[in-house]
Amino acid sequence: MMLMAGLLVTACASKPKAEQTEEPAKKVLVLYYSVTNTTKQMAEYIQQKTGADIEAIQTVDAYPTDYNELIKRSSAEREGNVLPELKPFAHNVADYDVIFFGYPLWFATYAQPLKTVIASGVLNGKTVVPFCTSGSSGIKQSVNDLKNALPTAQIPECVGVRSSLMDKMPAAVDRVLINLGLMEGKNEVLADYSAQQAPTADETAIFDAAISTYSMMNGTKAVSVGSRTTSKGTDYKFVGEANGAKMDVYITKENGDAAPYFTAVDR
């Protein structure tokens, strides 16, 4: 898919007409890996909104869909630095300028098959836009890992969504596409979180309610919190602590009677 010149922009000063030059169109590919089809949903939404070409990363030896078996295999590959063999791509990735790079988070970073793609060198020098789904982890660590693994690539924007919050995925993706100039629209300008302070009883109750549905956060306590008001409600950035380890826990409480929910955990 070809994008018109000047669409992929994160932030730049406008030039006088006399100085503007016609830039070549950008070719865009949505390249993703998915085991349970959750990341596939996100990839297909991006493709539908942008008209980009799309390609699924497929391993020669398919990963098991059973969670425990998947963890067992991926853990062994991670510890042994094994790069799984991939089936040939239908598209020539080298022909594309912009790659939407999608994956589930495994051990808080991108899934093992993506390491094979990165090692091949086809993403070097490209504009890479990461998107991911996860059980709880935020996209932050995986993006940092991508930047380290792809030092010549440009990574201008990213979006991560918890698998249990896929109903909120379109709005999260739309925000990124608008920021990149791939969709018309105006995003709400979000304020910075307020300074961290001891949580009130009400804020602690919001924290406890939001994490109560996720067993892996049992025993996590709210240590401090910052917040910001949005058109939809209130976003919170808590610092949580469990077994001496601290983490950033992002929670949203929408206007009305809806229950609060956490959007990501950065450990």
VENLIN-V693925 format. One record per residue. N is the residue number from 1. PSI is psi in degrees with one decimal (999 if undefined). D_CENTER is the distance of its C-alpha to the mean C-alpha in Angstrom with 2 decimals. Layout:
n=[N/N]
psi=[PSI/PSI]
d_center=[D_CENTER/D_CENTER]
//
This chain:
n=[1/2/3/4/5/6/7/8/9/10/11/12/13/14/15/16/17/18/19/20/21/22/23/24/25/26/27/28/29/30/31/32/33/34/35/36/37/38/39/40/41/42/43/44/45/46/47/48/49/50/51/52/53/54/55/56/57/58/59/60/61/62/63/64/65/66/67/68/69/70/71/72/73/74/75/76/77/78/79/80/81/82/83/84/85/86/87/88/89/90/91/92/93/94/95/96/97/98/99/100/101/102/103/104/105/106/107/108/109/110/111/112/113/114/115/116/117/118/119/120/121/122/123/124/125/126/127/128/129/130/131/132/133/134/135/136/137/138/139/140/141/142/143/144/145/146/147/148/149/150/151/152/153/154/155/156/157/158/159/160/161/162/163/164/165/166/167/168/169/170/171/172/173/174/175/176/177/178/179/180/181/182/183/184/185/186/187/188/189/190/191/192/193/194/195/196/197/198/199/200/201/202/203/204/205/206/207/208/209/210/211/212/213/214/215/216/217/218/219/220/221/222/223/224/225/226/227/228/229/230/231/232/233/234/235/236/237/238/239/240/241/242/243/244/245/246/247/248/249/250/251/252/253/254/255/256/257/258/259/260/261/262/263/264/265/266/267]
psi=[136.5/131.1/144.0/154.7/141.6/2.6/-41.7/91.0/131.3/-48.7/125.8/156.9/139.1/146.2/150.8/150.0/-36.0/-25.3/-9.8/138.4/150.2/121.2/149.9/150.3/150.4/137.7/132.3/136.0/134.8/110.1/121.5/159.1/136.2/136.3/-46.1/5.6/3.0/-49.0/-31.6/-40.5/-43.5/-43.2/-44.1/-33.0/-44.6/-42.9/-42.9/-37.4/-28.3/-21.4/15.0/163.4/159.2/143.3/130.7/132.7/125.8/132.6/149.0/-43.8/102.4/142.7/148.2/148.3/-17.9/128.3/-48.1/-40.2/-37.5/-46.4/-41.7/-48.9/-47.8/-34.2/-43.4/-41.0/-39.2/-45.6/-32.9/4.3/44.3/130.7/110.2/144.0/137.3/152.0/151.0/145.7/146.8/-29.9/149.7/100.1/-32.3/-20.9/-11.1/146.7/-36.5/126.9/115.8/118.0/106.7/148.0/155.4/152.3/126.3/124.9/40.4/6.8/-176.3/148.7/152.2/-40.8/-26.4/-25.1/-32.9/-42.1/-46.4/-43.7/-24.0/-20.2/0.2/-16.0/-4.9/129.3/0.8/166.3/118.4/123.3/101.1/142.7/145.9/162.5/154.8/166.7/-41.0/-31.7/146.4/171.0/-9.5/-51.1/-40.7/-35.5/-42.0/-40.4/-38.9/-41.4/-37.1/-37.2/-22.8/68.1/-21.7/-2.9/155.1/129.1/88.0/-21.0/161.0/162.7/132.3/142.7/134.5/142.9/-30.2/-4.4/31.8/-19.7/-20.6/-0.2/-45.8/-43.5/-38.9/-41.5/-42.7/-40.3/-43.7/-43.4/-37.1/-43.2/-34.4/-4.5/17.7/-6.0/146.7/146.7/170.2/123.1/148.6/133.2/116.0/135.7/162.2/155.2/146.9/166.3/147.0/137.3/169.0/134.1/145.7/173.7/-39.7/-41.4/-38.4/-38.6/-38.3/-43.7/-50.7/-39.5/-39.0/-36.4/-6.4/-23.6/1.0/104.4/-28.3/-9.0/13.1/135.6/-1.9/131.6/145.5/123.0/-44.7/170.1/144.8/159.8/167.4/147.0/135.3/175.9/-20.8/-15.8/-131.6/131.8/138.7/141.4/99.1/149.1/116.7/161.0/134.7/126.0/36.9/-6.8/134.4/153.7/154.9/126.5/118.7/125.8/143.0/134.7/106.4/159.5/149.1/-156.3/6.0/144.8/146.3/153.8/148.3/141.4/-25.6/156.6/123.4/113.6/999]
d_center=[22.16/23.52/22.18/24.87/25.44/23.76/20.84/17.97/18.54/16.54/19.72/23.26/26.83/28.63/31.58/35.06/35.83/38.31/35.69/33.06/32.84/31.49/28.45/27.93/25.54/22.16/21.39/17.90/16.52/13.64/13.63/11.98/13.06/13.60/16.23/16.52/15.52/12.63/10.08/13.16/13.35/10.10/11.37/14.75/13.87/12.50/15.68/17.87/16.89/17.27/19.88/18.28/19.45/17.46/17.84/16.96/17.12/19.97/21.63/25.43/25.57/23.23/21.45/22.95/21.34/23.10/20.76/23.39/24.29/20.76/20.35/23.81/23.28/19.91/21.34/24.45/22.71/20.61/23.82/25.78/23.32/23.81/22.10/22.31/24.22/22.57/24.39/25.14/22.89/24.57/23.20/24.04/20.75/22.92/24.02/20.72/19.75/16.15/13.75/10.54/9.39/7.88/8.34/8.93/8.95/12.65/14.28/11.16/10.20/9.77/12.49/15.94/16.58/14.13/16.47/19.23/17.71/17.12/20.65/22.16/21.61/20.59/17.56/19.82/20.37/17.85/15.30/11.96/8.88/5.82/3.71/3.96/6.53/8.65/12.06/11.59/9.76/7.22/4.69/7.88/10.07/8.34/8.07/11.63/12.66/11.73/13.70/16.49/16.64/16.57/18.77/20.05/16.85/15.53/11.87/12.23/9.03/5.23/3.33/2.55/6.19/9.10/11.32/14.17/12.81/12.35/15.13/13.03/10.32/12.61/13.00/9.40/9.19/12.73/12.18/10.15/12.79/15.52/14.57/14.68/17.94/17.12/18.12/21.00/20.61/20.49/17.79/19.11/19.41/18.15/20.45/19.80/20.09/23.73/25.11/24.73/27.81/29.22/27.93/30.53/31.61/29.74/26.47/27.02/27.64/24.36/22.54/24.63/24.17/20.37/20.15/23.22/21.56/19.60/22.25/20.35/20.56/24.28/26.31/23.72/25.49/24.51/25.93/25.04/23.07/22.21/21.55/21.25/22.61/20.89/22.48/21.05/22.05/21.12/17.98/18.77/17.61/19.72/20.66/21.44/23.69/24.56/27.15/27.20/23.51/21.60/17.99/16.12/15.64/14.17/16.28/17.21/20.77/21.39/24.90/27.44/27.83/24.37/23.35/20.77/17.44/14.94/11.26/10.20/12.39/12.37/15.43]
//
